[in-house]
């Protein structure tokens, strides 16, 4: 795991990215977050400021900043609450388990270029936990929902 303790928060960063970077900077660049299952998950900055890394997600470039923005975007597009999806089951994008308007389906398509009918890697369980830790969203049983305090900040930016 990289040991970057602080990254620059850029004016061009989205509100989502600014909040995650700021909170992670405040704790020295590394933290353990709690997954919905109750398991622990380590996160830290990646070495190229492309996003985050975690030992729970062995596939590279899954926790890029764009994935966090996409997760929030799909929740916003669904009235503030989106189904998480189930890419870990090997479901195909566009199926009932991995709908294109679910968190994992939307990230797979928008960020990673997965097309309908293809399978996707499922980092959503970590992305949802990080968004909850950063107080951007609520990580619920089957859903990711926008935190009302974040929504207020988002509307006022």
Buried (B, 14 or more C-beta within 10 A) or exposed (E): EEEBEEBEBEEEBBBBBBBBBEBBBEEEBBBEBEBBEEEEBBBBBBEEEBBBBBEBBEEEBBBBBBBBBBBBBBBBEBEBBBBBBBBBEEBBBBBEBBBBBBBBBBBBBBBBEBEEEBBBBBBBBBBBBBBBBBEBBBBEEEBBBBBEEBBEBBEEE
